[in-house]
Amino acid sequence: MADSDAKVPNPRKADLERLRSDLAKEVESIKKALKGPTEQIGGDKVWVGKNARAWHRELDGRNRKLVEQVDKLLPIIDAAIRSEPEKVSQSEARMYNNDL
C-alpha cells in the first residue's frame, strides 16, 4: 500500500465531534437565554399593560422557537458524525484540511 493510500483518522469527523462536545456544554444556557426576560416581562413586575403583554407574547413565541431549534442541533450533528467514516485516505484528509 502506497503512503498516499494509507488511511488516517478522519479530520472532518474529529471536527464534528469537537463541535458536538462544545455545543453540548452550551445547550442549556442557550435554551434559557430568553426564559428570564420572557418571565420578567410577563410577570407584571418589570412592565405592565397592553404593550407589555404584546411583547411578552412575542418573546414567549421566540423563546419556544429557540428551544425547539436548539433541541434539533445535537441530533443533526450526531447524524453527521455517524455518516462519517472513521478513517480516510491521506489525500482526502489533506483536501479537507486545505479547504479550511
Backbone as numpy.savetxt, mean C-alpha at the origin, in Angstrom:
# Nx Ny Nz CAx CAy CAz Cx Cy Cz
26.64 -24.86 -17.83 25.79 -23.68 -17.83 26.68 -22.44 -17.83
26.48 -21.55 -18.75 27.25 -20.32 -18.83 26.84 -19.39 -17.70
27.77 -18.48 -17.32 27.47 -17.54 -16.24 26.23 -16.72 -16.52
26.02 -16.36 -17.79 24.86 -15.52 -18.12 23.55 -16.29 -17.94
23.63 -17.63 -17.91 22.43 -18.45 -17.72 22.20 -18.80 -16.26
23.18 -18.49 -15.41 23.05 -18.84 -13.99 21.88 -18.08 -13.38
21.17 -18.75 -12.50 20.02 -18.13 -11.84 20.46 -17.40 -10.58
19.84 -16.26 -10.35 20.12 -15.43 -9.17 18.79 -15.07 -8.50
18.84 -14.67 -7.24 17.59 -14.24 -6.59 16.92 -13.12 -7.39
15.61 -13.20 -7.49 14.82 -12.26 -8.27 14.76 -10.89 -7.55
15.39 -9.85 -8.12 15.40 -8.55 -7.44 14.01 -7.90 -7.39
13.18 -8.17 -8.37 11.82 -7.61 -8.35 11.03 -8.21 -7.19
11.15 -9.50 -6.99 10.46 -10.16 -5.87 10.96 -9.59 -4.55
12.26 -9.38 -4.44 12.84 -8.82 -3.21 12.29 -7.40 -2.97
12.19 -6.61 -4.02 11.64 -5.25 -3.88 10.17 -5.29 -3.46
9.40 -6.20 -4.04 7.99 -6.33 -3.66 7.86 -6.78 -2.20
8.72 -7.67 -1.77 8.68 -8.12 -0.38 9.03 -6.98 0.58
9.99 -6.14 0.20 10.32 -4.96 1.02 9.16 -3.98 1.06
8.56 -3.76 -0.10 7.39 -2.88 -0.18 6.28 -3.38 0.74
6.02 -4.68 0.69 4.96 -5.25 1.52 5.28 -5.07 3.00
6.51 -5.33 3.37 6.93 -5.19 4.76 6.77 -3.74 5.24
7.23 -2.81 4.43 7.12 -1.39 4.78 5.66 -0.96 4.89
4.85 -1.37 3.93 3.44 -1.00 3.93 2.69 -1.62 5.11
3.01 -2.87 5.43 2.33 -3.55 6.55 2.53 -2.78 7.85
3.69 -2.14 8.00 3.97 -1.36 9.20 3.13 -0.09 9.26
2.68 0.40 8.12 1.98 1.68 8.05 0.47 1.57 7.86
-0.03 0.39 7.54 -1.44 0.23 7.19 -2.38 0.79 8.25
-2.15 0.43 9.49 -3.08 0.87 10.54 -3.07 2.39 10.70
-1.90 3.00 10.64 -1.86 4.46 10.78 -2.49 5.16 9.57
-2.33 4.59 8.39 -2.97 5.16 7.20 -4.49 5.06 7.33
-4.96 3.89 7.79 -6.41 3.68 7.93 -7.02 4.61 8.97
-6.22 5.05 9.93 -6.72 5.93 10.99 -6.51 7.41 10.69
-5.90 7.73 9.56 -5.53 9.11 9.25 -6.71 10.08 9.29
-7.85 9.67 8.80 -9.02 10.55 8.77 -10.02 10.26 9.88
-9.77 9.22 10.65 -10.73 8.82 11.68 -10.91 9.90 12.74
-9.81 10.40 13.29 -9.88 11.44 14.32 -10.61 12.68 13.86
-10.19 13.27 12.75 -10.89 14.47 12.28 -12.37 14.21 11.97
-12.67 13.03 11.43 -14.07 12.69 11.13 -14.89 12.68 12.42
-14.35 12.04 13.45 -15.07 11.96 14.72 -15.18 13.33 15.38
-14.13 14.14 15.28 -14.17 15.47 15.90 -15.21 16.37 15.24
-15.23 16.38 13.93 -16.19 17.23 13.22 -17.62 16.72 13.46
-17.76 15.43 13.54 -19.10 14.87 13.73 -19.54 14.83 15.17
-18.67 15.18 16.10 -19.00 15.05 17.51 -19.61 16.27 18.15
-19.87 17.31 17.40 -20.47 18.56 17.90 -19.61 19.24 18.96
-18.31 18.98 18.98 -17.42 19.66 19.92 -16.53 20.65 19.19
-16.10 20.30 18.02 -15.17 21.13 17.26 -15.92 22.13 16.39
-17.00 21.67 15.78 -17.72 22.49 14.83 -19.15 21.98 14.79
-20.11 22.84 14.82 -21.51 22.43 14.81 -22.26 23.16 13.70
-23.44 22.66 13.39 -24.29 23.32 12.41 -24.37 22.54 11.11
-25.11 23.14 10.19 -25.38 22.51 8.89 -24.09 22.25 8.11
-23.20 23.23 8.05 -21.94 23.05 7.32 -21.07 21.99 7.97
-21.06 21.94 9.30 -20.29 20.92 10.00 -20.81 19.53 9.66
-22.12 19.38 9.63 -22.70 18.07 9.29 -22.35 17.68 7.85
-22.38 18.65 6.94 -22.02 18.37 5.55 -20.55 17.95 5.44
-19.68 18.67 6.13 -18.27 18.32 6.12 -18.06 16.94 6.74
-18.78 16.66 7.82 -18.66 15.36 8.47 -19.05 14.23 7.50
-20.17 14.40 6.81 -20.59 13.37 5.85 -19.54 13.17 4.77
-19.01 14.27 4.26 -17.97 14.19 3.22 -16.72 13.48 3.75
-16.26 13.90 4.90 -15.06 13.32 5.48 -15.28 11.86 5.87
-16.46 11.54 6.39 -16.78 10.16 6.74 -16.74 9.27 5.50
-17.28 9.76 4.39 -17.24 9.00 3.14 -15.81 8.80 2.66
-15.03 9.85 2.75 -13.62 9.72 2.34 -12.86 8.77 3.26
-13.17 8.81 4.55 -12.53 7.90 5.51 -12.86 6.45 5.17
-14.13 6.17 4.91 -14.52 4.79 4.56 -13.84 4.35 3.27
-13.75 5.25 2.28 -13.11 4.92 1.00 -11.61 4.66 1.20
-10.98 5.47 2.05 -9.56 5.28 2.33 -9.31 3.90 2.94
-10.10 3.54 3.94 -9.95 2.23 4.59 -10.17 1.12 3.57
-11.19 1.27 2.75 -11.50 0.26 1.73 -10.33 0.08 0.76
-9.75 1.18 0.31 -8.63 1.10 -0.63 -7.37 0.53 0.02
-7.08 0.96 1.24 -5.90 0.46 1.94 -6.01 -1.05 2.17
-7.22 -1.51 2.48 -7.42 -2.95 2.70 -7.13 -3.77 1.44
-7.14 -3.16 0.29 -6.86 -3.86 -0.97 -5.37 -3.94 -1.29
-4.57 -3.07 -0.68 -3.17 -2.96 -1.07 -2.34 -4.21 -0.78
-2.38 -4.71 0.44 -1.56 -5.88 0.77 -1.92 -7.10 -0.06
-3.21 -7.41 -0.28 -3.52 -8.55 -1.15 -3.00 -8.36 -2.59
-3.00 -7.15 -3.09 -2.47 -6.89 -4.44 -0.96 -7.17 -4.46
-0.27 -6.69 -3.45 1.18 -6.92 -3.39 1.47 -8.40 -3.18
0.68 -9.06 -2.32 0.86 -10.51 -2.10 0.72 -11.28 -3.41
-0.27 -10.92 -4.21 -0.47 -11.59 -5.50 0.71 -11.35 -6.43
1.23 -10.13 -6.42 2.38 -9.82 -7.27 3.61 -10.62 -6.82
3.79 -10.76 -5.52 4.92 -11.54 -5.00 4.78 -13.00 -5.42
3.57 -13.55 -5.28 3.35 -14.95 -5.66 3.60 -15.19 -7.15
3.37 -14.18 -7.96 3.53 -14.36 -9.41 5.00 -14.28 -9.85
5.86 -13.86 -8.97 7.28 -13.73 -9.32 8.04 -15.01 -9.02
8.92 -15.41 -9.92 9.76 -16.58 -9.64 10.81 -16.24 -8.58
11.24 -17.25 -7.86 12.27 -17.05 -6.83 13.58 -16.60 -7.46
13.92 -17.22 -8.59 15.19 -16.92 -9.24 14.96 -16.57 -10.71
15.84 -15.72 -11.21 15.81 -15.31 -12.62 17.23 -15.38 -13.15
17.34 -15.27 -14.45 18.69 -15.27 -15.03 19.41 -13.98 -14.64
20.72 -14.02 -14.71 21.50 -12.83 -14.38 21.15 -11.68 -15.31
20.89 -11.99 -16.56 20.55 -10.91 -17.50 19.20 -10.28 -17.17
18.23 -11.10 -16.75 16.93 -10.55 -16.34 17.08 -9.66 -15.10
17.87 -10.11 -14.16 18.10 -9.32 -12.94 18.79 -8.00 -13.29
19.77 -8.08 -14.18 20.49 -6.88 -14.59 19.56 -5.90 -15.31
18.71 -6.41 -16.19 17.75 -5.54 -16.89 16.81 -4.87 -15.91
16.31 -5.62 -14.93 15.41 -5.05 -13.93 16.12 -3.93 -13.16
17.33 -4.22 -12.71 18.08 -3.22 -11.94 18.42 -2.00 -12.79
18.70 -2.20 -14.07 19.00 -1.07 -14.95 17.77 -0.19 -15.18
16.59 -0.81 -15.18 15.36 -0.05 -15.40 15.03 0.84 -14.23
15.56 0.53 -13.07 15.30 1.36 -11.89 16.03 2.65 -12.02
